[in-house]
Amino acid sequence: MTATPEFTARDVLQQVDRRLSLIEEDLRGLNAKVDDRFGVLDAKIADRFGVLDAKIDSKFHLVVGLILASWSSMMGTFLLK
C-alpha cells in the first residue's frame, strides 16, 4: 500500500483561499477589460449623438425659418389686400 498524505482542515482551507484569491483576481481583470470596452463604446456613442444633435439643430433652424417666412408672407398678403 502506498501512503497517502494526510490533509488537515488548515491545508484544505489554504487551498480554498488560494483558489478564491485567483478567482477574485481574474474577476478584477475581467471587470477592468469590460470597463475599458464600455468606455470606448460610450465615447463613440457620445460622438455620434453630438453629430446627430448638430444636424437636428440645423434642421430645426431651417424649419423655424420656413414657418416664419410663410407666416409673414401670409400676413403681408392679408394686410396689403
PDB file of N, CA, C and O in Angstrom:
ATOM      1  N   MET A   1       0.821  -1.178   0.000  1.00  0.00           N
ATOM      2  CA  MET A   1       0.000   0.000   0.000  1.00  0.00           C
ATOM      3  C   MET A   1       0.871   1.250   0.000  1.00  0.00           C
ATOM      4  O   MET A   1       1.957   1.306   0.577  1.00  0.00           O
ATOM      5  N   THR A   2       0.337   2.223  -0.669  1.00  0.00           N
ATOM      6  CA  THR A   2       1.058   3.496  -0.689  1.00  0.00           C
ATOM      7  C   THR A   2       0.482   4.409   0.355  1.00  0.00           C
ATOM      8  O   THR A   2      -0.718   4.409   0.629  1.00  0.00           O
ATOM      9  N   ALA A   3       1.340   5.164   0.911  1.00  0.00           N
ATOM     10  CA  ALA A   3       0.894   6.086   1.960  1.00  0.00           C
ATOM     11  C   ALA A   3       0.345   7.349   1.305  1.00  0.00           C
ATOM     12  O   ALA A   3       1.003   7.937   0.447  1.00  0.00           O
ATOM     13  N   THR A   4      -0.825   7.759   1.692  1.00  0.00           N
ATOM     14  CA  THR A   4      -1.427   8.982   1.177  1.00  0.00           C
ATOM     15  C   THR A   4      -1.166  10.100   2.168  1.00  0.00           C
ATOM     16  O   THR A   4      -1.245   9.896   3.380  1.00  0.00           O
ATOM     17  N   PRO A   5      -0.862  11.256   1.665  1.00  0.00           N
ATOM     18  CA  PRO A   5      -0.625  12.363   2.600  1.00  0.00           C
ATOM     19  C   PRO A   5      -1.932  12.758   3.277  1.00  0.00           C
ATOM     20  O   PRO A   5      -2.998  12.764   2.661  1.00  0.00           O
ATOM     21  N   GLU A   6      -1.823  13.074   4.512  1.00  0.00           N
ATOM     22  CA  GLU A   6      -2.999  13.493   5.281  1.00  0.00           C
ATOM     23  C   GLU A   6      -3.187  14.997   5.134  1.00  0.00           C
ATOM     24  O   GLU A   6      -2.268  15.778   5.382  1.00  0.00           O
ATOM     25  N   PHE A   7      -4.364  15.383   4.736  1.00  0.00           N
ATOM     26  CA  PHE A   7      -4.687  16.805   4.632  1.00  0.00           C
ATOM     27  C   PHE A   7      -5.453  17.225   5.864  1.00  0.00           C
ATOM     28  O   PHE A   7      -6.434  16.594   6.259  1.00  0.00           O
ATOM     29  N   THR A   8      -4.993  18.283   6.452  1.00  0.00           N
ATOM     30  CA  THR A   8      -5.707  18.817   7.610  1.00  0.00           C
ATOM     31  C   THR A   8      -6.700  19.868   7.119  1.00  0.00           C
ATOM     32  O   THR A   8      -6.683  20.284   5.961  1.00  0.00           O
ATOM     33  N   ALA A   9      -7.534  20.265   8.015  1.00  0.00           N
ATOM     34  CA  ALA A   9      -8.517  21.292   7.667  1.00  0.00           C
ATOM     35  C   ALA A   9      -7.806  22.585   7.269  1.00  0.00           C
ATOM     36  O   ALA A   9      -8.273  23.320   6.399  1.00  0.00           O
ATOM     37  N   ARG A  10      -6.674  22.850   7.915  1.00  0.00           N
ATOM     38  CA  ARG A  10      -5.907  24.065   7.589  1.00  0.00           C
ATOM     39  C   ARG A  10      -5.402  24.003   6.151  1.00  0.00           C
ATOM     40  O   ARG A  10      -5.471  25.001   5.434  1.00  0.00           O
ATOM     41  N   ASP A  11      -4.895  22.847   5.717  1.00  0.00           N
ATOM     42  CA  ASP A  11      -4.405  22.692   4.341  1.00  0.00           C
ATOM     43  C   ASP A  11      -5.531  22.910   3.334  1.00  0.00           C
ATOM     44  O   ASP A  11      -5.358  23.588   2.321  1.00  0.00           O
ATOM     45  N   VAL A  12      -6.664  22.333   3.628  1.00  0.00           N
ATOM     46  CA  VAL A  12      -7.807  22.467   2.726  1.00  0.00           C
ATOM     47  C   VAL A  12      -8.259  23.924   2.655  1.00  0.00           C
ATOM     48  O   VAL A  12      -8.544  24.431   1.570  1.00  0.00           O
ATOM     49  N   LEU A  13      -8.324  24.589   3.788  1.00  0.00           N
ATOM     50  CA  LEU A  13      -8.751  25.982   3.798  1.00  0.00           C
ATOM     51  C   LEU A  13      -7.744  26.885   3.099  1.00  0.00           C
ATOM     52  O   LEU A  13      -8.141  27.851   2.448  1.00  0.00           O
ATOM     53  N   GLN A  14      -6.454  26.598   3.216  1.00  0.00           N
ATOM     54  CA  GLN A  14      -5.453  27.371   2.490  1.00  0.00           C
ATOM     55  C   GLN A  14      -5.612  27.192   0.980  1.00  0.00           C
ATOM     56  O   GLN A  14      -5.485  28.148   0.216  1.00  0.00           O
ATOM     57  N   GLN A  15      -5.889  25.966   0.565  1.00  0.00           N
ATOM     58  CA  GLN A  15      -6.094  25.714  -0.864  1.00  0.00           C
ATOM     59  C   GLN A  15      -7.345  26.434  -1.365  1.00  0.00           C
ATOM     60  O   GLN A  15      -7.328  27.012  -2.452  1.00  0.00           O
ATOM     61  N   VAL A  16      -8.418  26.407  -0.595  1.00  0.00           N
ATOM     62  CA  VAL A  16      -9.647  27.102  -0.970  1.00  0.00           C
ATOM     63  C   VAL A  16      -9.393  28.608  -1.023  1.00  0.00           C
ATOM     64  O   VAL A  16      -9.861  29.294  -1.932  1.00  0.00           O
ATOM     65  N   ASP A  17      -8.640  29.117  -0.030  1.00  0.00           N
ATOM     66  CA  ASP A  17      -8.331  30.547  -0.018  1.00  0.00           C
ATOM     67  C   ASP A  17      -7.512  30.929  -1.241  1.00  0.00           C
ATOM     68  O   ASP A  17      -7.766  31.970  -1.847  1.00  0.00           O
ATOM     69  N   ARG A  18      -6.554  30.126  -1.609  1.00  0.00           N
ATOM     70  CA  ARG A  18      -5.729  30.410  -2.793  1.00  0.00           C
ATOM     71  C   ARG A  18      -6.588  30.405  -4.056  1.00  0.00           C
ATOM     72  O   ARG A  18      -6.448  31.292  -4.897  1.00  0.00           O
ATOM     73  N   ARG A  19      -7.451  29.445  -4.196  1.00  0.00           N
ATOM     74  CA  ARG A  19      -8.307  29.373  -5.387  1.00  0.00           C
ATOM     75  C   ARG A  19      -9.270  30.556  -5.442  1.00  0.00           C
ATOM     76  O   ARG A  19      -9.498  31.124  -6.510  1.00  0.00           O
ATOM     77  N   LEU A  20      -9.828  30.923  -4.305  1.00  0.00           N
ATOM     78  CA  LEU A  20     -10.719  32.084  -4.280  1.00  0.00           C
ATOM     79  C   LEU A  20      -9.964  33.363  -4.618  1.00  0.00           C
ATOM     80  O   LEU A  20     -10.503  34.242  -5.290  1.00  0.00           O
ATOM     81  N   SER A  21      -8.723  33.473  -4.158  1.00  0.00           N
ATOM     82  CA  SER A  21      -7.909  34.641  -4.490  1.00  0.00           C
ATOM     83  C   SER A  21      -7.667  34.718  -5.990  1.00  0.00           C
ATOM     84  O   SER A  21      -7.738  35.800  -6.574  1.00  0.00           O
ATOM     85  N   LEU A  22      -7.383  33.588  -6.618  1.00  0.00           N
ATOM     86  CA  LEU A  22      -7.174  33.566  -8.065  1.00  0.00           C
ATOM     87  C   LEU A  22      -8.443  33.950  -8.816  1.00  0.00           C
ATOM     88  O   LEU A  22      -8.387  34.678  -9.806  1.00  0.00           O
ATOM     89  N   ILE A  23      -9.577  33.463  -8.349  1.00  0.00           N
ATOM     90  CA  ILE A  23     -10.852  33.805  -8.994  1.00  0.00           C
ATOM     91  C   ILE A  23     -11.127  35.297  -8.861  1.00  0.00           C
ATOM     92  O   ILE A  23     -11.575  35.934  -9.814  1.00  0.00           O
ATOM     93  N   GLU A  24     -10.860  35.860  -7.674  1.00  0.00           N
ATOM     94  CA  GLU A  24     -11.077  37.295  -7.466  1.00  0.00           C
ATOM     95  C   GLU A  24     -10.179  38.120  -8.378  1.00  0.00           C
ATOM     96  O   GLU A  24     -10.622  39.125  -8.933  1.00  0.00           O
ATOM     97  N   GLU A  25      -8.923  37.710  -8.542  1.00  0.00           N
ATOM     98  CA  GLU A  25      -8.013  38.433  -9.431  1.00  0.00           C
ATOM     99  C   GLU A  25      -8.500  38.362 -10.875  1.00  0.00           C
ATOM    100  O   GLU A  25      -8.444  39.356 -11.600  1.00  0.00           O
ATOM    101  N   ASP A  26      -8.972  37.199 -11.290  1.00  0.00           N
ATOM    102  CA  ASP A  26      -9.497  37.059 -12.650  1.00  0.00           C
ATOM    103  C   ASP A  26     -10.724  37.949 -12.859  1.00  0.00           C
ATOM    104  O   ASP A  26     -10.873  38.575 -13.909  1.00  0.00           O
ATOM    105  N   LEU A  27     -11.587  37.998 -11.869  1.00  0.00           N
ATOM    106  CA  LEU A  27     -12.783  38.841 -11.985  1.00  0.00           C
ATOM    107  C   LEU A  27     -12.426  40.316 -12.035  1.00  0.00           C
ATOM    108  O   LEU A  27     -13.056  41.079 -12.766  1.00  0.00           O
ATOM    109  N   ARG A  28     -11.424  40.729 -11.268  1.00  0.00           N
ATOM    110  CA  ARG A  28     -10.990  42.127 -11.324  1.00  0.00           C
ATOM    111  C   ARG A  28     -10.435  42.466 -12.700  1.00  0.00           C
ATOM    112  O   ARG A  28     -10.714  43.533 -13.245  1.00  0.00           O
ATOM    113  N   GLY A  29      -9.649  41.553 -13.256  1.00  0.00           N
ATOM    114  CA  GLY A  29      -9.118  41.767 -14.597  1.00  0.00           C
ATOM    115  C   GLY A  29     -10.221  41.839 -15.636  1.00  0.00           C
ATOM    116  O   GLY A  29     -10.196  42.692 -16.523  1.00  0.00           O
ATOM    117  N   LEU A  30     -11.187  40.941 -15.523  1.00  0.00           N
ATOM    118  CA  LEU A  30     -12.318  40.948 -16.454  1.00  0.00           C
ATOM    119  C   LEU A  30     -13.129  42.229 -16.310  1.00  0.00           C
ATOM    120  O   LEU A  30     -13.569  42.806 -17.304  1.00  0.00           O
ATOM    121  N   ASN A  31     -13.322  42.666 -15.086  1.00  0.00           N
ATOM    122  CA  ASN A  31     -14.069  43.897 -14.837  1.00  0.00           C
ATOM    123  C   ASN A  31     -13.345  45.094 -15.452  1.00  0.00           C
ATOM    124  O   ASN A  31     -13.982  45.980 -16.021  1.00  0.00           O
ATOM    125  N   ALA A  32     -12.032  45.120 -15.339  1.00  0.00           N
ATOM    126  CA  ALA A  32     -11.262  46.213 -15.931  1.00  0.00           C
ATOM    127  C   ALA A  32     -11.382  46.203 -17.453  1.00  0.00           C
ATOM    128  O   ALA A  32     -11.525  47.258 -18.071  1.00  0.00           O
ATOM    129  N   LYS A  33     -11.325  45.018 -18.058  1.00  0.00           N
ATOM    130  CA  LYS A  33     -11.462  44.919 -19.513  1.00  0.00           C
ATOM    131  C   LYS A  33     -12.846  45.385 -19.968  1.00  0.00           C
ATOM    132  O   LYS A  33     -12.969  46.114 -20.952  1.00  0.00           O
ATOM    133  N   VAL A  34     -13.869  44.965 -19.255  1.00  0.00           N
ATOM    134  CA  VAL A  34     -15.238  45.357 -19.611  1.00  0.00           C
ATOM    135  C   VAL A  34     -15.408  46.867 -19.462  1.00  0.00           C
ATOM    136  O   VAL A  34     -16.026  47.507 -20.313  1.00  0.00           O
ATOM    137  N   ASP A  35     -14.864  47.442 -18.389  1.00  0.00           N
ATOM    138  CA  ASP A  35     -14.960  48.889 -18.193  1.00  0.00           C
ATOM    139  C   ASP A  35     -14.250  49.641 -19.311  1.00  0.00           C
ATOM    140  O   ASP A  35     -14.748  50.662 -19.787  1.00  0.00           O
ATOM    141  N   ASP A  36     -13.092  49.145 -19.732  1.00  0.00           N
ATOM    142  CA  ASP A  36     -12.368  49.795 -20.827  1.00  0.00           C
ATOM    143  C   ASP A  36     -13.173  49.752 -22.116  1.00  0.00           C
ATOM    144  O   ASP A  36     -13.275  50.755 -22.822  1.00  0.00           O
ATOM    145  N   ARG A  37     -13.738  48.606 -22.421  1.00  0.00           N
ATOM    146  CA  ARG A  37     -14.503  48.485 -23.661  1.00  0.00           C
ATOM    147  C   ARG A  37     -15.760  49.344 -23.624  1.00  0.00           C
ATOM    148  O   ARG A  37     -16.110  49.971 -24.624  1.00  0.00           O
ATOM    149  N   PHE A  38     -16.443  49.381 -22.482  1.00  0.00           N
ATOM    150  CA  PHE A  38     -17.623  50.231 -22.389  1.00  0.00           C
ATOM    151  C   PHE A  38     -17.235  51.704 -22.449  1.00  0.00           C
ATOM    152  O   PHE A  38     -18.004  52.521 -22.955  1.00  0.00           O
ATOM    153  N   GLY A  39     -16.057  52.056 -21.942  1.00  0.00           N
ATOM    154  CA  GLY A  39     -15.591  53.433 -22.043  1.00  0.00           C
ATOM    155  C   GLY A  39     -15.403  53.850 -23.490  1.00  0.00           C
ATOM    156  O   GLY A  39     -15.777  54.955 -23.881  1.00  0.00           O
ATOM    157  N   VAL A  40     -14.819  52.956 -24.286  1.00  0.00           N
ATOM    158  CA  VAL A  40     -14.638  53.232 -25.714  1.00  0.00           C
ATOM    159  C   VAL A  40     -15.995  53.334 -26.397  1.00  0.00           C
ATOM    160  O   VAL A  40     -16.217  54.224 -27.219  1.00  0.00           O
ATOM    161  N   LEU A  41     -16.893  52.431 -26.060  1.00  0.00           N
ATOM    162  CA  LEU A  41     -18.228  52.442 -26.653  1.00  0.00           C
ATOM    163  C   LEU A  41     -18.988  53.708 -26.273  1.00  0.00           C
ATOM    164  O   LEU A  41     -19.662  54.302 -27.114  1.00  0.00           O
ATOM    165  N   ASP A  42     -18.884  54.122 -25.020  1.00  0.00           N
ATOM    166  CA  ASP A  42     -19.545  55.359 -24.583  1.00  0.00           C
ATOM    167  C   ASP A  42     -19.008  56.568 -25.349  1.00  0.00           C
ATOM    168  O   ASP A  42     -19.770  57.464 -25.713  1.00  0.00           O
ATOM    169  N   ALA A  43     -17.702  56.592 -25.593  1.00  0.00           N
ATOM    170  CA  ALA A  43     -17.115  57.713 -26.335  1.00  0.00           C
ATOM    171  C   ALA A  43     -17.633  57.740 -27.771  1.00  0.00           C
ATOM    172  O   ALA A  43     -17.946  58.807 -28.297  1.00  0.00           O
ATOM    173  N   LYS A  44     -17.724  56.572 -28.405  1.00  0.00           N
ATOM    174  CA  LYS A  44     -18.239  56.520 -29.779  1.00  0.00           C
ATOM    175  C   LYS A  44     -19.693  56.973 -29.834  1.00  0.00           C
ATOM    176  O   LYS A  44     -20.080  57.727 -30.727  1.00  0.00           O
ATOM    177  N   ILE A  45     -20.491  56.516 -28.885  1.00  0.00           N
ATOM    178  CA  ILE A  45     -21.902  56.899 -28.858  1.00  0.00           C
ATOM    179  C   ILE A  45     -22.035  58.406 -28.626  1.00  0.00           C
ATOM    180  O   ILE A  45     -22.858  59.058 -29.269  1.00  0.00           O
ATOM    181  N   ALA A  46     -21.241  58.957 -27.723  1.00  0.00           N
ATOM    182  CA  ALA A  46     -21.298  60.402 -27.452  1.00  0.00           C
ATOM    183  C   ALA A  46     -20.926  61.193 -28.697  1.00  0.00           C
ATOM    184  O   ALA A  46     -21.543  62.218 -28.984  1.00  0.00           O
ATOM    185  N   ASP A  47     -19.919  60.726 -29.444  1.00  0.00           N
ATOM    186  CA  ASP A  47     -19.536  61.421 -30.675  1.00  0.00           C
ATOM    187  C   ASP A  47     -20.664  61.387 -31.695  1.00  0.00           C
ATOM    188  O   ASP A  47     -20.964  62.400 -32.327  1.00  0.00           O
ATOM    189  N   ARG A  48     -21.281  60.243 -31.855  1.00  0.00           N
ATOM    190  CA  ARG A  48     -22.361  60.132 -32.843  1.00  0.00           C
ATOM    191  C   ARG A  48     -23.570  60.962 -32.444  1.00  0.00           C
ATOM    192  O   ARG A  48     -24.206  61.580 -33.298  1.00  0.00           O
ATOM    193  N   PHE A  49     -23.898  60.984 -31.146  1.00  0.00           N
ATOM    194  CA  PHE A  49     -25.008  61.819 -30.704  1.00  0.00           C
ATOM    195  C   PHE A  49     -24.688  63.290 -30.889  1.00  0.00           C
ATOM    196  O   PHE A  49     -25.581  64.085 -31.182  1.00  0.00           O
ATOM    197  N   GLY A  50     -23.422  63.665 -30.721  1.00  0.00           N
ATOM    198  CA  GLY A  50     -23.028  65.056 -30.962  1.00  0.00           C
ATOM    199  C   GLY A  50     -23.255  65.457 -32.406  1.00  0.00           C
ATOM    200  O   GLY A  50     -23.748  66.550 -32.684  1.00  0.00           O
ATOM    201  N   VAL A  51     -22.892  64.568 -33.332  1.00  0.00           N
ATOM    202  CA  VAL A  51     -23.104  64.840 -34.759  1.00  0.00           C
ATOM    203  C   VAL A  51     -24.590  64.923 -35.064  1.00  0.00           C
ATOM    204  O   VAL A  51     -25.032  65.827 -35.774  1.00  0.00           O
ATOM    205  N   LEU A  52     -25.366  63.981 -34.530  1.00  0.00           N
ATOM    206  CA  LEU A  52     -26.815  63.999 -34.766  1.00  0.00           C
ATOM    207  C   LEU A  52     -27.463  65.236 -34.165  1.00  0.00           C
ATOM    208  O   LEU A  52     -28.377  65.812 -34.756  1.00  0.00           O
ATOM    209  N   ASP A  53     -26.997  65.643 -33.002  1.00  0.00           N
ATOM    210  CA  ASP A  53     -27.542  66.840 -32.362  1.00  0.00           C
ATOM    211  C   ASP A  53     -27.290  68.073 -33.219  1.00  0.00           C
ATOM    212  O   ASP A  53     -28.164  68.930 -33.351  1.00  0.00           O
ATOM    213  N   ALA A  54     -26.100  68.163 -33.802  1.00  0.00           N
ATOM    214  CA  ALA A  54     -25.791  69.299 -34.681  1.00  0.00           C
ATOM    215  C   ALA A  54     -26.682  69.287 -35.917  1.00  0.00           C
ATOM    216  O   ALA A  54     -27.145  70.339 -36.357  1.00  0.00           O
ATOM    217  N   LYS A  55     -26.926  68.099 -36.483  1.00  0.00           N
ATOM    218  CA  LYS A  55     -27.801  68.004 -37.657  1.00  0.00           C
ATOM    219  C   LYS A  55     -29.228  68.415 -37.306  1.00  0.00           C
ATOM    220  O   LYS A  55     -29.876  69.140 -38.060  1.00  0.00           O
ATOM    221  N   ILE A  56     -29.708  67.951 -36.167  1.00  0.00           N
ATOM    222  CA  ILE A  56     -31.070  68.280 -35.749  1.00  0.00           C
ATOM    223  C   ILE A  56     -31.201  69.779 -35.512  1.00  0.00           C
ATOM    224  O   ILE A  56     -32.211  70.380 -35.879  1.00  0.00           O
ATOM    225  N   ASP A  57     -30.182  70.388 -34.898  1.00  0.00           N
ATOM    226  CA  ASP A  57     -30.227  71.835 -34.671  1.00  0.00           C
ATOM    227  C   ASP A  57     -30.307  72.605 -35.983  1.00  0.00           C
ATOM    228  O   ASP A  57     -31.074  73.560 -36.101  1.00  0.00           O
ATOM    229  N   SER A  58     -29.515  72.190 -36.966  1.00  0.00           N
ATOM    230  CA  SER A  58     -29.545  72.913 -38.251  1.00  0.00           C
ATOM    231  C   SER A  58     -30.895  72.723 -38.947  1.00  0.00           C
ATOM    232  O   SER A  58     -31.412  73.668 -39.543  1.00  0.00           O
ATOM    233  N   LYS A  59     -31.468  71.536 -38.883  1.00  0.00           N
ATOM    234  CA  LYS A  59     -32.783  71.298 -39.488  1.00  0.00           C
ATOM    235  C   LYS A  59     -33.861  72.093 -38.752  1.00  0.00           C
ATOM    236  O   LYS A  59     -34.776  72.629 -39.377  1.00  0.00           O
ATOM    237  N   PHE A  60     -33.754  72.170 -37.435  1.00  0.00           N
ATOM    238  CA  PHE A  60     -34.734  72.909 -36.649  1.00  0.00           C
ATOM    239  C   PHE A  60     -34.737  74.378 -37.049  1.00  0.00           C
ATOM    240  O   PHE A  60     -35.801  74.970 -37.227  1.00  0.00           O
ATOM    241  N   HIS A  61     -33.560  74.966 -37.190  1.00  0.00           N
ATOM    242  CA  HIS A  61     -33.479  76.368 -37.583  1.00  0.00           C
ATOM    243  C   HIS A  61     -34.055  76.573 -38.980  1.00  0.00           C
ATOM    244  O   HIS A  61     -34.707  77.585 -39.239  1.00  0.00           O
ATOM    245  N   LEU A  62     -33.825  75.638 -39.866  1.00  0.00           N
ATOM    246  CA  LEU A  62     -34.371  75.727 -41.216  1.00  0.00           C
ATOM    247  C   LEU A  62     -35.898  75.698 -41.185  1.00  0.00           C
ATOM    248  O   LEU A  62     -36.550  76.500 -41.855  1.00  0.00           O
ATOM    249  N   VAL A  63     -36.463  74.782 -40.415  1.00  0.00           N
ATOM    250  CA  VAL A  63     -37.924  74.653 -40.337  1.00  0.00           C
ATOM    251  C   VAL A  63     -38.535  75.901 -39.700  1.00  0.00           C
ATOM    252  O   VAL A  63     -39.548  76.412 -40.179  1.00  0.00           O
ATOM    253  N   VAL A  64     -37.935  76.381 -38.645  1.00  0.00           N
ATOM    254  CA  VAL A  64     -38.454  77.593 -37.993  1.00  0.00           C
ATOM    255  C   VAL A  64     -38.387  78.773 -38.953  1.00  0.00           C
ATOM    256  O   VAL A  64     -39.316  79.579 -39.003  1.00  0.00           O
ATOM    257  N   GLY A  65     -37.309  78.887 -39.710  1.00  0.00           N
ATOM    258  CA  GLY A  65     -37.198  79.961 -40.699  1.00  0.00           C
ATOM    259  C   GLY A  65     -38.267  79.866 -41.768  1.00  0.00           C
ATOM    260  O   GLY A  65     -38.852  80.880 -42.149  1.00  0.00           O
ATOM    261  N   LEU A  66     -38.536  78.653 -42.264  1.00  0.00           N
ATOM    262  CA  LEU A  66     -39.580  78.480 -43.273  1.00  0.00           C
ATOM    263  C   LEU A  66     -40.961  78.807 -42.723  1.00  0.00           C
ATOM    264  O   LEU A  66     -41.773  79.416 -43.419  1.00  0.00           O
ATOM    265  N   ILE A  67     -41.233  78.417 -41.507  1.00  0.00           N
ATOM    266  CA  ILE A  67     -42.533  78.711 -40.893  1.00  0.00           C
ATOM    267  C   ILE A  67     -42.702  80.219 -40.721  1.00  0.00           C
ATOM    268  O   ILE A  67     -43.765  80.761 -41.026  1.00  0.00           O
ATOM    269  N   LEU A  68     -41.665  80.900 -40.236  1.00  0.00           N
ATOM    270  CA  LEU A  68     -41.762  82.353 -40.061  1.00  0.00           C
ATOM    271  C   LEU A  68     -41.906  83.065 -41.410  1.00  0.00           C
ATOM    272  O   LEU A  68     -42.662  84.029 -41.524  1.00  0.00           O
ATOM    273  N   ALA A  69     -41.193  82.597 -42.416  1.00  0.00           N
ATOM    274  CA  ALA A  69     -41.301  83.218 -43.748  1.00  0.00           C
ATOM    275  C   ALA A  69     -42.697  83.022 -44.322  1.00  0.00           C
ATOM    276  O   ALA A  69     -43.271  83.958 -44.880  1.00  0.00           O
ATOM    277  N   SER A  70     -43.247  81.832 -44.194  1.00  0.00           N
ATOM    278  CA  SER A  70     -44.595  81.605 -44.725  1.00  0.00           C
ATOM    279  C   SER A  70     -45.635  82.396 -43.934  1.00  0.00           C
ATOM    280  O   SER A  70     -46.592  82.905 -44.517  1.00  0.00           O
ATOM    281  N   TRP A  71     -45.464  82.507 -42.634  1.00  0.00           N
ATOM    282  CA  TRP A  71     -46.402  83.277 -41.806  1.00  0.00           C
ATOM    283  C   TRP A  71     -46.353  84.758 -42.177  1.00  0.00           C
ATOM    284  O   TRP A  71     -47.386  85.408 -42.334  1.00  0.00           O
ATOM    285  N   SER A  72     -45.133  85.274 -42.315  1.00  0.00           N
ATOM    286  CA  SER A  72     -45.032  86.700 -42.655  1.00  0.00           C
ATOM    287  C   SER A  72     -45.554  86.959 -44.075  1.00  0.00           C
ATOM    288  O   SER A  72     -46.124  88.018 -44.338  1.00  0.00           O
ATOM    289  N   SER A  73     -45.367  86.011 -44.978  1.00  0.00           N
ATOM    290  CA  SER A  73     -45.911  86.160 -46.329  1.00  0.00           C
ATOM    291  C   SER A  73     -47.437  86.173 -46.285  1.00  0.00           C
ATOM    292  O   SER A  73     -48.075  86.981 -46.961  1.00  0.00           O
ATOM    293  N   MET A  74     -48.017  85.279 -45.491  1.00  0.00           N
ATOM    294  CA  MET A  74     -49.474  85.218 -45.388  1.00  0.00           C
ATOM    295  C   MET A  74     -50.014  86.485 -44.737  1.00  0.00           C
ATOM    296  O   MET A  74     -51.024  87.021 -45.194  1.00  0.00           O
ATOM    297  N   MET A  75     -49.378  86.970 -43.697  1.00  0.00           N
ATOM    298  CA  MET A  75     -49.834  88.193 -43.025  1.00  0.00           C
ATOM    299  C   MET A  75     -49.695  89.394 -43.963  1.00  0.00           C
ATOM    300  O   MET A  75     -50.554  90.277 -43.973  1.00  0.00           O
ATOM    301  N   GLY A  76     -48.627  89.428 -44.743  1.00  0.00           N
ATOM    302  CA  GLY A  76     -48.448  90.504 -45.713  1.00  0.00           C
ATOM    303  C   GLY A  76     -49.535  90.492 -46.765  1.00  0.00           C
ATOM    304  O   GLY A  76     -50.017  91.545 -47.184  1.00  0.00           O
ATOM    305  N   THR A  77     -49.926  89.284 -47.197  1.00  0.00           N
ATOM    306  CA  THR A  77     -50.985  89.180 -48.182  1.00  0.00           C
ATOM    307  C   THR A  77     -52.311  89.673 -47.602  1.00  0.00           C
ATOM    308  O   THR A  77     -53.043  90.398 -48.277  1.00  0.00           O
ATOM    309  N   PHE A  78     -52.627  89.299 -46.386  1.00  0.00           N
ATOM    310  CA  PHE A  78     -53.890  89.731 -45.763  1.00  0.00           C
ATOM    311  C   PHE A  78     -53.905  91.241 -45.510  1.00  0.00           C
ATOM    312  O   PHE A  78     -54.922  91.898 -45.730  1.00  0.00           O
ATOM    313  N   LEU A  79     -52.782  91.787 -45.051  1.00  0.00           N
ATOM    314  CA  LEU A  79     -52.761  93.202 -44.695  1.00  0.00           C
ATOM    315  C   LEU A  79     -52.709  94.115 -45.923  1.00  0.00           C
ATOM    316  O   LEU A  79     -53.245  95.223 -45.892  1.00  0.00           O
ATOM    317  N   LEU A  80     -52.083  93.669 -46.979  1.00  0.00           N
ATOM    318  CA  LEU A  80     -51.950  94.529 -48.165  1.00  0.00           C
ATOM    319  C   LEU A  80     -53.075  94.342 -49.171  1.00  0.00           C
ATOM    320  O   LEU A  80     -53.100  95.042 -50.183  1.00  0.00           O
ATOM    321  N   LYS A  81     -53.969  93.462 -48.942  1.00  0.00           N
ATOM    322  CA  LYS A  81     -55.076  93.226 -49.886  1.00  0.00           C
ATOM    323  C   LYS A  81     -56.199  94.178 -49.684  1.00  0.00           C
ATOM    324  O   LYS A  81     -57.201  94.111 -50.396  1.00  0.00           O
TER     325      LYS A  81
END
